[in-house]
Amino acid sequence: MGAIIYRNVPALIALKKGTFQPSSPTCFIWATISFIEAIIILSSHGGWAATSTVVTTIFCFSLA
């Protein structure tokens, strides 16, 4: 869960403050890379290790 906080909370804070304005294509690229990471982790039976990557994928797709 620490990885989820480390990866996503700073971006959410910056979005709220307006200091971070990602473009849609950039978010799509981030989401795609995170999705590929999650598939690799899950295919090697990573289990809970994929949680932060899956959450990051959802977060990035929601911005795209």
C-alpha positions as CSV (number, residue, x, y, z in Angstrom):
1,M,0.0,0.0,0.0
2,G,3.0,2.3,0.6
3,A,3.8,2.0,-3.1
4,I,0.3,3.1,-4.1
5,I,0.7,6.2,-1.9
6,Y,4.2,6.9,-3.2
7,R,3.1,6.6,-6.8
8,N,-0.2,8.3,-6.9
9,V,-0.8,10.7,-4.0
10,P,1.8,13.4,-5.1
11,A,0.2,13.5,-8.5
12,L,-3.3,13.8,-7.0
13,I,-2.1,16.7,-4.8
14,A,-0.4,18.4,-7.8
15,L,-3.6,18.0,-9.8
16,K,-5.7,19.5,-7.1
17,K,-3.3,22.5,-6.8
18,G,-3.2,22.9,-10.6
19,T,0.5,22.5,-10.8
20,F,0.3,19.3,-12.8
21,Q,-1.7,19.3,-16.1
22,P,-0.9,16.1,-18.0
23,S,-2.0,15.7,-21.5
24,S,-4.3,12.9,-22.5
25,P,-1.7,11.1,-24.7
26,T,0.8,11.2,-21.9
27,C,-1.7,9.7,-19.5
28,F,-2.6,7.0,-22.0
29,I,1.1,6.1,-22.4
30,W,1.6,5.9,-18.6
31,A,-1.5,3.8,-18.3
32,T,-0.4,1.4,-21.1
33,I,3.0,1.0,-19.5
34,S,1.5,0.4,-16.1
35,F,-0.9,-2.1,-17.6
36,I,1.9,-4.1,-19.2
37,E,3.8,-4.1,-15.9
38,A,0.7,-5.4,-14.1
39,I,0.2,-8.2,-16.7
40,I,3.9,-9.2,-16.3
41,I,3.6,-9.2,-12.5
42,L,0.3,-11.2,-12.5
43,S,1.5,-13.7,-15.0
44,S,4.4,-14.6,-12.8
45,H,2.0,-15.0,-9.8
46,G,2.9,-11.7,-8.2
47,G,-0.4,-11.5,-6.4
48,W,-0.5,-8.5,-4.1
49,A,2.7,-7.1,-5.7
50,A,0.6,-6.0,-8.6
51,T,-1.8,-3.9,-6.5
52,S,0.1,-0.6,-6.9
53,T,0.6,-1.1,-10.6
54,V,-3.1,-1.9,-11.1
55,V,-4.2,1.1,-9.1
56,T,-1.7,3.3,-11.1
57,T,-3.2,1.9,-14.4
58,I,-6.7,2.8,-13.3
59,F,-5.6,6.3,-12.1
60,C,-3.8,7.0,-15.4
61,F,-6.7,5.7,-17.6
62,S,-9.1,8.0,-15.6
63,L,-6.9,11.0,-16.5
64,A,-6.7,10.0,-20.2
